[in-house]
């Protein structure tokens, strides 16, 4: 195998791992946002102090921003990996390579 093909395989693995991490982060921030919204609703229902409600609102807003940020980074990473997959198939004939097949599976999971 050529050095170029080995470098492409390495990039496939790196980008695949990045997508898995970003997908996990997006899911965790979504869960965190839901928990913070529930906490804020409880504060409102219990008639908590204005400062507590305002602070809970800020935390919810920050968490929502993180969801948007990680989702944007995930989408960009998926695009990059899809381009690399297409290039690997075309230029290096790696259609049956394990790293490429794994990368395709990860793209499908992240896009779902």
PASEBA-1860 file (N, C-alpha, C; in nm, 3 decimals):
! residues 112
1> XXXXXXXX> 0.085/-0.117/0.000/0.000/0.000/0.000/0.090/0.124/0.000 ~ 0.051/0.223/-0.075/0.132/0.344/-0.085/0.119/0.430/0.040 ~ 0.213/0.521/0.056/0.209/0.613/0.170/0.085/0.700/0.165 ~ 0.042/0.739/0.047/-0.077/0.823/0.031/-0.202/0.749/0.077 ~ -0.213/0.624/0.039/-0.329/0.544/0.080/-0.329/0.525/0.232 ~ -0.213/0.504/0.290/-0.203/0.489/0.435/-0.241/0.619/0.505 ~ -0.202/0.731/0.447/-0.237/0.861/0.505/-0.387/0.883/0.497 ~ -0.449/0.841/0.389/-0.594/0.855/0.374/-0.664/0.767/0.477
9> XXXXXXXX> -0.616/0.646/0.496/-0.675/0.557/0.597/-0.666/0.619/0.735 ~ -0.552/0.679/0.765/-0.534/0.743/0.895/-0.633/0.858/0.911 ~ -0.650/0.938/0.806/-0.745/1.050/0.811/-0.889/1.001/0.826 ~ -0.920/0.890/0.762/-1.054/0.831/0.777/-1.080/0.795/0.923 ~ -0.982/0.735/0.987/-0.997/0.696/1.127/-1.009/0.819/1.217 ~ -0.927/0.921/1.192/-0.930/1.042/1.274/-1.064/1.113/1.261 ~ -1.108/1.131/1.137/-1.234/1.202/1.114/-1.353/1.122/1.165 ~ -1.347/0.991/1.156/-1.454/0.906/1.208/-1.464/0.920/1.360
17> XXXXXXXX> -1.351/0.921/1.426/-1.349/0.937/1.571/-1.403/1.074/1.612 ~ -1.369/1.176/1.535/-1.418/1.310/1.565/-1.569/1.316/1.552 ~ -1.624/1.251/1.452/-1.770/1.250/1.434/-1.836/1.176/1.548 ~ -1.779/1.065/1.590/-1.837/0.992/1.703/-1.838/1.078/1.829 ~ -1.728/1.150/1.853/-1.720/1.237/1.970/-1.822/1.350/1.961 ~ -1.833/1.413/1.847/-1.926/1.524/1.830/-2.071/1.478/1.841 ~ -2.101/1.360/1.790/-2.237/1.306/1.802/-2.270/1.281/1.949 ~ -2.174/1.229/2.022/-2.194/1.205/2.166/-2.214/1.336/2.241
25> XXXXXXXX> -2.131/1.437/2.208/-2.144/1.568/2.272/-2.280/1.630/2.243 ~ -2.325/1.622/2.119/-2.454/1.679/2.082/-2.566/1.615/2.163 ~ -2.559/1.484/2.175/-2.661/1.411/2.252/-2.657/1.452/2.400 ~ -2.537/1.462/2.455/-2.524/1.499/2.597/-2.574/1.641/2.624 ~ -2.540/1.735/2.534/-2.588/1.872/2.552/-2.740/1.879/2.538 ~ -2.797/1.797/2.451/-2.943/1.792/2.439/-3.008/1.743/2.567 ~ -2.949/1.641/2.626/-2.999/1.587/2.754/-2.985/1.692/2.864 ~ -2.870/1.759/2.866/-2.847/1.863/2.966/-2.947/1.977/2.951
33> XXXXXXXX> -2.977/2.015/2.829/-3.073/2.123/2.805/-3.211/2.085/2.858 ~ -3.252/1.964/2.832/-3.382/1.918/2.880/-3.387/1.919/3.033 ~ -3.279/1.875/3.097/-3.274/1.874/3.243/-3.279/2.016/3.300 ~ -3.206/2.107/3.236/-3.206/2.246/3.283/-3.341/2.314/3.262 ~ -3.407/2.279/3.153/-3.541/2.335/3.130/-3.639/2.284/3.234 ~ -3.626/2.158/3.273/-3.712/2.102/3.377/-3.685/2.171/3.511 ~ -3.557/2.195/3.538/-3.520/2.263/3.662/-3.576/2.405/3.664 ~ -3.567/2.474/3.552/-3.621/2.609/3.541/-3.772/2.608/3.561
41> XXXXXXXX> -3.840/2.514/3.500/-3.986/2.503/3.515/-4.024/2.477/3.661 ~ -3.943/2.397/3.729/-3.969/2.370/3.870/-3.951/2.497/3.953 ~ -3.847/2.575/3.923/-3.827/2.702/3.992/-3.948/2.793/3.974 ~ -3.997/2.800/3.851/-4.112/2.887/3.822/-4.236/2.836/3.896 ~ -4.259/2.705/3.892/-4.376/2.646/3.957/-4.370/2.663/4.109 ~ -4.249/2.657/4.165/-4.234/2.669/4.310/-4.229/2.814/4.356 ~ -4.227/2.907/4.261/-4.221/3.048/4.297/-4.086/3.087/4.355 ~ -3.980/3.036/4.298/-3.845/3.065/4.345/-3.812/3.213/4.322
49> XXXXXXXX> -3.701/3.254/4.380/-3.658/3.394/4.367/-3.627/3.426/4.221 ~ -3.641/3.553/4.188/-3.620/3.598/4.051/-3.478/3.566/4.004 ~ -3.381/3.582/4.094/-3.242/3.556/4.057/-3.224/3.410/4.014 ~ -3.285/3.316/4.087/-3.275/3.173/4.054/-3.333/3.144/3.916 ~ -3.448/3.205/3.890/-3.513/3.184/3.760/-3.429/3.244/3.648 ~ -3.376/3.363/3.672/-3.294/3.430/3.571/-3.166/3.349/3.544 ~ -3.105/3.299/3.650/-2.985/3.217/3.636/-3.015/3.087/3.561 ~ -3.127/3.025/3.593/-3.166/2.902/3.524/-3.191/2.930/3.376
57> XXXXXXXX> -3.249/3.044/3.346/-3.273/3.083/3.207/-3.141/3.099/3.132 ~ -3.042/3.162/3.196/-2.911/3.179/3.134/-2.847/3.043/3.107 ~ -2.858/2.953/3.202/-2.798/2.821/3.186/-2.864/2.745/3.071 ~ -2.996/2.756/3.060/-3.068/2.690/2.950/-3.022/2.750/2.816 ~ -3.013/2.882/2.811/-2.970/2.948/2.687/-2.829/2.906/2.647 ~ -2.739/2.900/2.743/-2.601/2.858/2.713/-2.597/2.713/2.664 ~ -2.676/2.629/2.726/-2.680/2.490/2.685/-2.736/2.476/2.543 ~ -2.839/2.555/2.511/-2.894/2.552/2.375/-2.791/2.598/2.273
65> XXXXXXXX> -2.711/2.699/2.309/-2.606/2.746/2.220/-2.503/2.636/2.195 ~ -2.472/2.559/2.298/-2.376/2.451/2.283/-2.432/2.341/2.193 ~ -2.563/2.315/2.202/-2.624/2.216/2.113/-2.610/2.261/1.968 ~ -2.639/2.388/1.944/-2.628/2.443/1.809/-2.483/2.436/1.760 ~ -2.389/2.474/1.847/-2.248/2.474/1.810/-2.199/2.333/1.777 ~ -2.228/2.238/1.862/-2.180/2.102/1.837/-2.249/2.042/1.714 ~ -2.376/2.074/1.694/-2.448/2.024/1.576/-2.384/2.082/1.448 ~ -2.349/2.209/1.451/-2.284/2.272/1.336/-2.149/2.207/1.309
73> XXXXXXXX> -2.070/2.185/1.414/-1.939/2.121/1.397/-1.955/1.977/1.348 ~ -2.058/1.908/1.397/-2.085/1.771/1.354/-2.120/1.768/1.205 ~ -2.207/1.858/1.162/-2.245/1.863/1.021/-2.125/1.890/0.932 ~ -2.038/1.981/0.974/-1.917/2.013/0.898/-1.823/1.892/0.892 ~ -1.808/1.823/1.004/-1.721/1.705/1.008/-1.776/1.594/0.918 ~ -1.908/1.578/0.915/-1.970/1.477/0.829/-1.944/1.510/0.682 ~ -1.960/1.638/0.647/-1.932/1.681/0.509/-1.787/1.650/0.471 ~ -1.694/1.684/0.561/-1.553/1.659/0.535/-1.524/1.510/0.515
81> XXXXXXXX> -1.583/1.429/0.601/-1.560/1.285/0.592/-1.623/1.228/0.465 ~ -1.740/1.276/0.427/-1.802/1.229/0.303/-1.714/1.261/0.183 ~ -1.654/1.379/0.183/-1.564/1.417/0.074/-1.440/1.327/0.073 ~ -1.388/1.298/0.191/-1.271/1.211/0.200/-1.305/1.069/0.155 ~ -1.422/1.021/0.190/-1.466/0.888/0.147/-1.475/0.881/-0.004 ~ -1.536/0.982/-0.064/-1.547/0.985/-0.210/-1.409/0.987/-0.275 ~ -1.321/1.067/-0.219/-1.185/1.075/-0.272/-1.111/0.942/-0.257 ~ -1.127/0.879/-0.142/-1.059/0.751/-0.117/-1.107/0.643/-0.213
89> XXXXXXXX> -1.236/0.643/-0.241/-1.290/0.543/-0.334/-1.239/0.568/-0.475 ~ -1.236/0.694/-0.513/-1.200/0.730/-0.650/-1.050/0.721/-0.676 ~ -0.972/0.784/-0.590/-0.828/0.797/-0.616/-0.746/0.676/-0.570 ~ -0.786/0.616/-0.459/-0.702/0.512/-0.399/-0.763/0.373/-0.405 ~ -0.882/0.362/-0.462/-0.949/0.233/-0.477/-0.957/0.158/-0.343 ~ -1.004/0.228/-0.241/-1.014/0.169/-0.107/-1.157/0.126/-0.075 ~ -1.236/0.095/-0.176/-1.379/0.067/-0.157/-1.405/-0.043/-0.054 ~ -1.316/-0.140/-0.043/-1.338/-0.252/0.050/-1.251/-0.241/0.175
97> XXXXXXXX> -1.189/-0.128/0.196/-1.102/-0.108/0.311/-1.185/-0.098/0.439 ~ -1.134/-0.156/0.546/-1.205/-0.157/0.674/-1.228/-0.015/0.728 ~ -1.127/0.069/0.720/-1.140/0.206/0.770/-1.245/0.283/0.692 ~ -1.251/0.260/0.561/-1.349/0.328/0.477/-1.490/0.279/0.508 ~ -1.507/0.150/0.523/-1.638/0.094/0.555/-1.686/0.144/0.692 ~ -1.595/0.150/0.787/-1.629/0.202/0.920/-1.668/0.349/0.911 ~ -1.595/0.426/0.831/-1.626/0.568/0.814/-1.764/0.587/0.752 ~ -1.798/0.504/0.654/-1.931/0.513/0.591/-2.040/0.482/0.692
105> XXXXXXXX> -2.017/0.382/0.776/-2.115/0.346/0.879/-2.134/0.462/0.977 ~ -2.026/0.524/1.017/-2.032/0.635/1.112/-2.105/0.754/1.051 ~ -2.082/0.780/0.924/-2.152/0.891/0.855/-2.302/0.863/0.854 ~ -2.339/0.738/0.825/-2.481/0.702/0.823/-2.544/0.720/0.961 ~ -2.474/0.677/1.065/-2.526/0.690/1.201/-2.540/0.836/1.241 ~ -2.442/0.917/1.205/-2.445/1.059/1.242/-2.552/1.134/1.164 ~ -2.580/1.089/1.042/-2.680/1.157/0.960/-2.822/1.117/0.996 ~ -2.837/1.008/1.067/-2.969/0.959/1.103/-3.034/1.040/1.212
END
